[in-house]
Amino acid sequence: MSGRRGIPFVLAAGSGAGKTTLSLRLLERVPGLALSISYTTRPPRGVERDGVEYHFVDEPTFRQMVESGAFIEWARVHDRYYGSGFAATESRLGQGIDLLFDIDVQGGEQLKRRFPESCLIWIDAPSWEVLEQRLRGRGTDDEAAIQKRLSNARAEQARAHRSFDHVVVNDDLERATGELIGLIEQARDREKAHTHPRQLSAVDGMAKKKQ
């Protein structure tokens, strides 16, 4: 991967669509792909550790970071704030590392404006009935929270279907994983095809000058 700039890949979905599971599978199976660790004001869940799943900060700290321009993208989701650090993102992309962003739709759109080469992928559940079953199966939300997540998911889906590059239906975990890996490989091939001619032109130009 040396000698190239990394590509930002965004994986976004409504709650219960299986985005986290798919993200973990991609990180395990795709060489040269690393997770972009977001900042959030929500508290850790279960065994989550600071600096591993997220950077956990309080709201005043997050607001200060927004004001100082520390985020490449940020958004309020389910009454909590989330954001991706600019310095770490730029550094890792500059090292040729492809980054996987587990963020929401508006965050993906912000990232695309900053980095036009970003590849935005939306994950759909097979149906709204399946999505609701998955949310209820978690056993972590009350009825009001479930209805809010479903409403937010519908709005995000409509927006993502307009602005994202690809939509993948998570009806079968193995099939969806394979499709995502294929999209990553396609993006890498496109980047290579766009970069290679420029590199050849530069070499040819130097050769002509020597003549």
N, C-alpha and C positions, 0 to 999 in steps of 0.2 A: 504493500500500500504506500511505500515511500514515494516521494516526488509528486504526490497528488494531494488535493484538498478534499477533506471529508465531506460527505453528503448528509444533511439533516433529514431524517425520516420521522414523520409524525404518525403515531397510531392513536386515533381518537375513537370514542364510542360512548353510547349511553350506558348508564349503570346496569350491570348484569349481562352485557353482551359478550363477555369473556376476554376483554382486552388485556387484563393483567396476565392471564394464563398464556395468551398468544405472545405477549412481549417476552415472557420468560423463555418460551420455546425458541424465539428468534435469537435471543442473546446466547442461548446454549448452542444453537446450530449454525449461526452465521459468523464466520471468522471476520475480524476487523470491525465488528459492530459493538458499540458500548452504550450503556444507558446514560442519558442525561439526567442527573439527579436534581429534581426541582426543589424549590423552597416552598413551604406551606405553613399556614397559621393553624391548621388543624392539629389536634393532639395525635401522638402515635397510637396505632392500633395493634393489639396483640404483641408480637415479638419485633415489631418494626424498630429499627435503630437509626439514630440521627447520623446523617452522612452516608447511609446505605440505601434505604428506600427513599428518604427525603432528608432535606435540611429543615429541621423544625425550628421555627422562630415565632415570637409573639407578634401581634398585630402592629404595635408601635415600631418595632424593628423593621417589619416588612414595609411599612409606609415610608420609613426613612430611606430604605433601599430604592423604592420607587422614585422618590424625590431626587435621589442622587444619580439616577440613570443606571442602576446596577443590573436591571433586567432587560433581556432581549425581548421577552414577552411576559405578560402577566395578566391574570384575570381573577374575577371573583366567581367561584363555583360552589353551589350549595352553601352559601353564607360563609365560605372560607376563601382565603386568598392563596393563589398558587403562582409561581413565577420561575423562569429559567434564567440563571445567571449569565450575563453577557461575557465576562472575562473568561470563565471556564469553557464556555461554548466556543468562543473564538480560538482559544488556545488549542483545544482538542481537534477542532476541524482543521486548523493550520498544521497539525501533526499528521493529517491524513486519516484520522479516525472518523468513521461514519457513526453518527449519533442517533439513537432512538429516543424520541421525545414522547412520553406518555402524558399527553396534555389534552385540553379540550379544544373545541372547534375554533373559538375566537383566538386562542393561543396559537393554534396552527396557522390561522390566517395572518396573524402578526408576524410569525416566523417567516412565512412565505414572502411577505413584503420586504423583510430584511434580507432574506436569502432566497432569491428566486429559484435557485436550483433545488430547493427543498421538495421532498416527495410526501404529499399528504394522503393518508389512507384512512378511510372511515370503516369501522367494523359494525356491521348490522347483525342483530340476532335473527334467527330464522323467521320469527313472527313476534307480534306484540304479546301474544299469549305466552310464548316461551319466555320472553323477557320478563313478564310479570311473575311467572312461576319461579324464575331464577332469583328475582328480588325477594320474593316471599320465602324462598328456601333458605336464604341467608339467615333469617331469624334475627337480624340486627336492627331493623327499622320498624317503627309503628306504621299504622295505616296512612297517616298524614304524610309521613316521609316517603312512603312508597309511591303515593299518588303524585307527590312533587317530583320525584325522580322520573316517573313515567312521563309527566308533562314536559320536563326539561329534555328528556331523551327525544321526544317527538320534535321539539323545536330545533334541537341540535341536529337531528337527522336531516330535516328539511334544509337546513343551512349547509350542512356538509355535502349533501347531494348536489348542491349548486356550486360550491367553491373548492371541494377537494378533488384531487387527481384521480383517485381510485376508490371503489367501494368493494369490500370483501364481505360476503355473508358467512358467518360462523355457524353453519349448519352441521359441519363435521370438523372436529378439531384438527385432525391430521390433514384433511384436504385444505382447510383454511390456512394452516401453517405452510403447506407447500405453495399455495398461491402467493402468500406474502413473501416467501423466500424468492419466488420467481420475479415479483415486482422489484425487490431489492437488486437482484442480479441485472434486471433490465435497466434500472436507473444507473447502475455502475457501468454497464456497457455503453449507455448513452454518454455518460461523462467522459469515458475513455475515448469514445469516437470524436467528441468535440475537442478534447485536449490534444490528442495525438497529432492532428493536422497542424495545429499551431506550433507544436514542438518541431515537427518536420520543417515547417516554413522557416523557423528561426535557424535551424541547422543549415538549410539550403542557402539562406541569406548570408550566413557567415562564410560558407564555402565560396560563394560568388565574390565576396569582398576579398578573400585571399587570392582568388585568381586575378 
